[in-house]
């Protein structure tokens, strides 16, 4: 058969095109579909140079792959058309009452009306099922379904009523054909014919809706169909009635048998069209020949286990199929053939049960072999999958993988190793591994392997050690090597994973340099802190002493000589007292600021609401004098913080909100926001705020107010402030890993927002 020749010459190319895509492309451009290089999604995965040559070459591969598929589909469509013509011709013979068209040879069984109708429906279904348009698929589903329904109804009638009734055949015929012609022809659709149309059309329906799971099923079905048709033809040739007539039922006509063989060939071509790259590696007519031989022997020598053993090669051919379920499908097909071979002939009553026992043992043996083959294929599939995954892992890993035998000969060298050492795969395979080693490893390696073979002592196997490697250009570089031993039978293989650590070594050297610099910076910082501590000591003792002297002597002069000085002298002495007092406050604030950045924070879980209440209680006198009011807007949470420092934050913010307020009734609101969205769109979480209704702060001074000793104006009460309060606030919040900012509108008021970083309870901040 030509299909077998085509099958042999089919070239397996892993690229595959979707049929609807090919059809739509032909409609739009009128040319063959482009290769995968022209599809944008795949373009980056292929080399771009040379662009024209690559595209031409791949186009040729696609054409070579697509050509056999077109032949398979064309043959299936041709078979469908032949079946349609055969069925229409037989129907015309019935309607025109031409007996020679129905029986083909005088005295031979005739083709039943329903059989001709099934040929028409099955032919249309087979041809339409190979076309991708939705209309054709719906047509194939309807026609194949009708043919299967007619065949199933006939089988049910044979099983339940018997051979003398042909109600299914008469259901349509009596309305179109005269009764006397029907009585003259007689008969009906045979059980073998009905079985063929049922299983064949069911396989077509299955392939239309479950394509991936039905490929092997349809291929096996085609073998069974061809076999049943060939057996009927052999029965006509050898004048063995049991070949085309099963028991006492209606027989299969000669042209029906020919049509069934053609039908099976079309199904086989369609199954090859469905899976061109996932086919057996042996000619697929071999399983069909086994089926035909087995059932033919069954028909002529039906007794004995030996006949069923002929089906064992069919089960074993599943080893060459890509589908792991193939042995089970073959076992099922063999079981069906065994049953057909048993029920298609008459049996001697004396040996009837012996034949049943033999057939049962044969079927059990076939299924046992099928299960063994199935598990063997599954294990092979798992091993192959692991091998493929391991190969992909070895090829894709960024580390070099080198495989050697017990003599140190390189057996495998992955692409990462080629890139690392500069050798190609061909330059390394079969050579000693020491070619990749500098001295002293180059000379010592063979001795180590010899010592390992003699004693079995493992020095570096199973560990990772740092050694040196040598590139093809002679450059020596540091590597990490991890070696493992793999035992297979009586042979041992060593797998080495090599990692180039040149960059890591350079980083370590840089890190050592950085650490030495850091140690120097730390020593310098410690010296600077020591100098700062000395300055703080001097400032707190030596610098304050003359200030106190100036202050005290000025007070003594005012007390003892105020009546002897004029008004201008008294004013100047009072001014000197105030300046010395202010100078002392500035020194104290400066010392406090220096200690604030170096002292540890004693953090613990603290209720912020209690802190605010304590601050308000200590400021009760100021609040009464200024007719001010402090309110808590909502509930304030508990946070982990340094409570005394946070108390200072709220005291400074509340004090400023009251002192620099021009309203007759200053109002300060304190609250907490889970989520804050600022005027500029910034977003923050867990935000505290202190809001007042005072004068407001212009935008250009929002950063200046946090500078130490920077004051925009004096308070209405006195000039005793130093302008360091907000500086302390920012420093304390920064020590808590937080941030502070403000939003203000001149004449309306100011709102200070701040956050506190997360710390564990009991954790102290480093100085």
Buried (B, 14 or more C-beta within 10 A) or exposed (E): EEBBEBBEEBEEBEEEBEBEEBBEBEEEEEEBBBBBBEEEEEEEEEEEEEEEEBBEEBBEBBEBBBBBBEBBBEBBBBBBBBBBBBBBBBBEBBEEBEBEBBBBEEEBBBBBBBBBBBBBBBBBBBBBBBBEEEEBBEBBBBBBBBBBBBBBBBBEBBEEEEBEEBEBBBEEBEEEBEEEBBEEBEBBBBBBBBBBBBBBBBBBBBBBEEEEEBBBBBBBBBBBBBBBBBBBBBBBEEEBEBBBBBEEBBBBBBBBBBBBBBBBBBBBBBBBBBBBBEBBEEEBBBBBBBBBBBBBBBBBEBBBEEBBBBBBBBBBBBBBBBBBBBBBBBBBBBBBBBEBBBEBBEBEEEEEEEBEEBBEEBBEBBBEBBBEBBEBBEEEEEEEEEEEEEEEEBEEBEBBBBBBBBEBBBBBBBBBBBEBBBBEEEBBEEBBBBBBBBEEBBEEBBEBBEEBEEEEEEEBEEEEEEEBBBBBEEEEBBBBBBBEEEEEEEEEBBBBBBBBBEEBBEEEEEEEEEEEEEEEEEEEEEEEEEEBEEBBEEBEEEBBEEBEEBBEBBBEBBEEEEEEBEEEBBEEBBEBBBBBBBBBBBBBBBBBBBEBEEBEBBBBEBEBBEBBEBBBEEBEEBBEEBEBEBEBEEEBEEBBBBBEBBBBBBBBBBBBBBBBBEBEEBBBBBBBBEEBEEEEEEEBEBBBBBBBBBBBBEEEEBEEBBEBEBBEEEBEEEEEBBBBBBBBBBBBBBBBEBBBBBBBEEEEBBBBBBBBBEBEEEEEBEE
